[in-house]
Amino acid sequence: MPDYIWALVLIGAIGLPTTTSALLYRRAPKVALAAGALLLAWLVGSALLAAAGFYRQDPTVVTPWIGVTVVVVLAALLAATRIPAVRQALAGPDIPARLAAVQTVRLVGVMFLLAMVLGRLPAVFALPAAFGDMAIGAAAPFIARRLRNGSDRGAVWFNVLGIVDHVVAIVIGFLAAVGPTQLLFVTPSTGEIGLLPLVLIPTVAVPLAMTLHVISLARLRGTRGTHVAQGRQTGPQADPVAR
């Protein structure tokens, strides 16, 4: 892969963890530093696994290791949010806006288009993966600004579509990869996704981005529930007729 593809991949794979840690630093410095260190350690570990051929597609054997890795890392990250110190760090009223802003990094999804132009990825994968990431990345600053201003308009759909974008890309990537489970016979295949540098996106950036979406949805749901409960409590008192 050309150097500019490597650069874009590293911006996404390193930028997402570091930006997330930076936004949490003011509320919980120790949690932010620990999270950043662990995520970057996983980045190195995943790169070493890729260099050893762990994610490489085998034409004769089912090797769903990228998908398995996404699920395992996602589950580990979601489990980590149950740790009291982490949960407290994510409890601030400004957290949904901060987490939305982090998703701006997904503008680097343009790398998939560049890889397609170079003949390294099929259009059936590159187009939805690239435009999905770029759309979420472009919308992120606007959603973050609305949330900071007290409006959650569009925030739920933003997070839902952000998750859907990743799920679609993972499924297409698996179905278009060379192997016994290949259903999308395209040239080239998506085998490049199992190699460096592109493999760092699904194994490192994707699980973290999905975790941030899930956290944001939970916070938005909790906020709406609180507003509804408060409205029910104050409504009868504010309405003379109800008395």
N, C-alpha and C positions, 0 to 999 in steps of 0.2 A: 504494500500500500504506500502511496506517496506520503511525504512528510505532512502535507496539509490535512490529510485524513487522520493521521496519527494525532495531530494537534487538536483537531475537533473532537476526536474521541476522548482525549485526555482532559479537555476542557469540561466535557460532560461527566466523565467518570470521576474526576478529581473535584471539579467545581461544585457538583451537587452535594457531596459530603461536607466539603469545607464551608460552603455557603450556609448549609443547614446548621453546622456547628457555630458559625459566626453569628447567626441570627439568634441562637439560643444562649450565646455567651453572656449577654448582659443579665439574663435572668438566673442562669445557673452555670457559672464558669467551669466547675469541675465536671458536670454532666456533659457540657459542650466539648471540653477537651477530651474526655474519655470516649465520647461517641465519635469524634473526629479521628482519634487515634485508631480505634477499632475498625472503622470503615476503611481508612486508608490501609490498614494492615490486611483487611480482606481484599482490597484492590490488588495489593502485591501478591497475596496468595492465589487469587484467581488468575492473575497473569502467569504465575509459575505453573499452575495447573494447565493453562492453555498452551504454554510453551512445551509442556510434557505430552501434549496431544490428548488431554482428558476430554475436551469438548469436541474433538474432531469427529465428523460424521463418517460412519462406516457403511459402505454400500450393501453389506451382507448382514449386518447386525443392527437391531434397534438400539440407538444410543440417544435417549431423550435427556441427556445430562444437563443441557442448558435449561430446559423446562423444570427439571427436578431442582436444579440450583436456585432458580427464581423462587420456587415454592418454599424451599428450605430457608433461604435468606429472608424472604418476606415474613415467614412465620417467626423467625428469630427476632426480627426487628419489631414486629407487633407484640411479641412476648416481652421484649425489653421495655415497651411503653407501660407495662404493668408495674415496673419497678417504682417504688414510691418517689424517689428523687427525680426520675425521668417524668413521671406523671405530674409532679408538681411543676417541673420546668415547662411542661406543655399546657399548663392550666391558665396562663395569662390571657386576658381578653384580646390581646393583639396577635395571638398565635396564629389564628386562621389567615390573617393578612400576611404575616411573615412567611408562612408555609406556602401560600399562593405565590408570593414573590419569588421564592426559590425555584419554582417551575419555569421561570424565564430561561434558565439554562438549557431547556429542551429545544431552544432554537438551533442548537448544534445538530438537530436531526437532519439538517441539510446534507450532512455527510452521506446519508443513504442515497440521496439523489446523485451526489458526486460519484459514489461507488457504482451506481447503476450506469452512469455515463461512461465510466471506465470499463464497463463490461464485467464487473465483479459481483453484481447483485441483479436479480431479475426484477422487472418492473412490478410484477404482481406483489412483491414484498416491499420494494423500495418506495413506491409511490404512497401507499397508505401509511407506512411507517414514518416517512419523511414529513408528509403534509400533516399527519396527525400530531407529531411532535412539534412541528413548527407552529401549528395553530394554537396548541396549548401554551407554548412558549410566548407567542405574541399576545395572547389574551391574559396571561398571568399578571402583568403590571396593572392592567385595568381592573381586574377582579380584586387585586390587593388594595388598590386605591379605594374601591367601593367599600370593601370591608373596613378599611381604616376610617371611612366616613360614616360607618354605622349601617350600611346597607349590604345585605347579603344577596341582592338580586343577581342571578346568574351563577352564584358561587357553587350551588349544589350541582348544576349541570356541568360546570367547569370540572369539578372533581370526578364526577361520574364518567364523563367523556375522556378524561385523562386516564382513568383506569381501563376503559374500553379500548382506547388506542393501544395500550400495551398488550392487552389480551389478544387483540386481533393480530398484532405483529408477531407475537409468540406463536400463535396457532398457524399462521401462514408460513412463518419461518420453519416450523416443524414439518408441515405438510409438503413443502417444496424442497426439503432437504433429501439428498440421495440416501436411499435405504429402503427396507421392506415396507415401511409405512408411508412412503411417498405417494401422494395423491395428485399433487400439482406437478406435472412434468414440464418443466421450463428450463431454458438454457440462458444464462448459467443457473445452477441451483443456488440454494441459500447456504451452501457449505461454508462460504466465507465468514458467516456469522459465528462459526465455531472456532475461528482462528483469530490471532492477534492482528490488529488492535480491536476489531469490531466486537469481539466477544466480551469485552469489558463493559459494553453498554447493557446487554441483557443480564449479565451476572452481577453487576455492581450498581449501575445507575437505575435500572428499571425497578428492582425491589425497593430501593429507597424512595423513588418517586411515587410508587404505588402506596407505600407506607404513609407518606405525607398526605396523599389523597384520602386514605382511610381515616387518618387522624383528623383531618379537616372536616370530613363528613360527620364524624362523631361529634366534634365540637359544634358544628353548625346545627346538628339535630338537638344537642343539649341546649344550645342558646334559644332555639325556637321553642323548645318545650318549656323553658323557664319563662319566656315572654308570654306564652299562652296561659301558664299557671298564674302569673302575676295579673294578667288581664282578667282572669276569672275571679281572682280575689278582690281586685279593686273595682271591677265593673259594677256590682250591686251597690257599693258604697257611693260611687259617683253618680248613680242614677236614682233620682228621687222617686220615680215611679216604682222602681224595684223595691224600695223601702215600703 
